[in-house]
Amino acid sequence: MASVAAFVGLMGLLAAAMLLVLWLARTLRAARHGEAHLAELVDAVPDQGLLLLDPAGCVRHCNAAARRLHGYGDRQIEGQHYDLLFTPEERRGRVAENELEAAARDGPFTARGWRMHRDGRRIMMETRLAALREPSGQLGGFSVVETDLSERLEQEQALAEARATLAGVQKLVALGRLSEGIAHEFNNVVHVIKTAVALLQRRGSADEQACGFLHMIKRNADRAAGLSQHLLALARRQPLKPVATDVNDVVATVVALLRQTLSENITVEEQLDEALSWVLVDRSELEAALLHVAANARDAMPQGGSLSFHTAEVLQPAALEAGRPARHSVVISIRDSVRLPATCDGAPLGRAQADESSLELVRGLLERSHGQLQVERGGEGSTVSVYLPARTG
């Protein structure tokens, strides 16, 4: 009887063990099924990167969006520490570890910062980090939700550029209106001067020096009248009057005018290529453009300096014309001696922001004549080059 009782007891223990094994198997299958189901849910989110981390911060699972955002394939992130996705300087500063500790200590929080693509590119991300707790309260891991802000930043930048462009256009419109008013008043003053000179010349004078002065006043009054008419044409967008023009003659005229009007502490030089082709351009428009560039340089040299004009005929690079083929052009280069300060990283500052909107006026003048403007800035001076299509025959 004792042996029978022992046998029955042994069978009971075996049955209990089998039940325990079956229960553990069902529990394991359920856990695996639950984990697989959770992974399916995580992968179903298309636009945001989702990562599940273990308590040590290693990636247990990440969805396809996270792999795409960071440039990794299947199973290439899993098992790696979360700081794999951070920039080198953030890894050195243990930013990932600090964020995990803060989430475990203080609860969920949102951060914005640079994250890394596998190819080395940096991506601006908004990250939502939360600690996951087991029913007992023990830390079970972390969840990370990543949102790529690159497109939003591009839109914000495009909006800022559009606003800046609009502000520039509004300034140019205001400048055009102001130019028209000033040109009217200036034209009235010049008309009085020309009338007075004409009356004095009719009376005649035996003083040759006085006659010379009157002739000089008349010549400059005529030139001033031409410039005022150009300002009126620009403000009203009147049609151009292009004619075959010798660029060297235009430059010589502008240089002569500048030598008469600029202060003595600014020297003006010219170096002209005598073998230039002619160009088809409104002469007054070209003179106004060159004078405008010279005025910018003068304003940047209150302590004095130098201004040099050079002409040449070149094969204009195609890149300068935004996709147009290369062509022969006559170029007028205006170089000043403005010394530009530098930022802490060596990039030049100076007039780049100060006169860029002003040079847009010159660009507009040249575009009406199928010309181009190129600006090169350096520590020892800046060069503004005006390109015009060369004509032959």
Secondary structure, 3 states (H helix, E strand, C coil): CHHHHHHHHHHHHHHHHHHHHHHHHHHHHHHHHHHHHHHHHHHCCCCCEEEEECCCCEEEEECHHHHHHHCCCCCCCCCCEHHHHECHHHHHCCHHHHHHHHHHHHCCEEEEEEEECCCCCEEEEEEEEEEEECCCCCEEEEEEEEEECHHHHHHHHHHHHHHHHHHHHHHHHHHHHHHHHHHHHHHHHHHHHHHHHHHHHHHCCCCHHHHHHHHHHHHHHHHHHHHHHHHHHHHHCCCCCCEEECHHHHHHHHHHHHHHHCCCCEEEEEECCCCCCEEEECHHHHHHHHHHHHHHHHHCCCCCEEEEEEEEEEEECHHHHCCCCCEEEEEEEEEECCCCCECCCCCECCHHHHCHHHHHHHHHHHHCCCCEEEEEEECCEEEEEEEEECECC
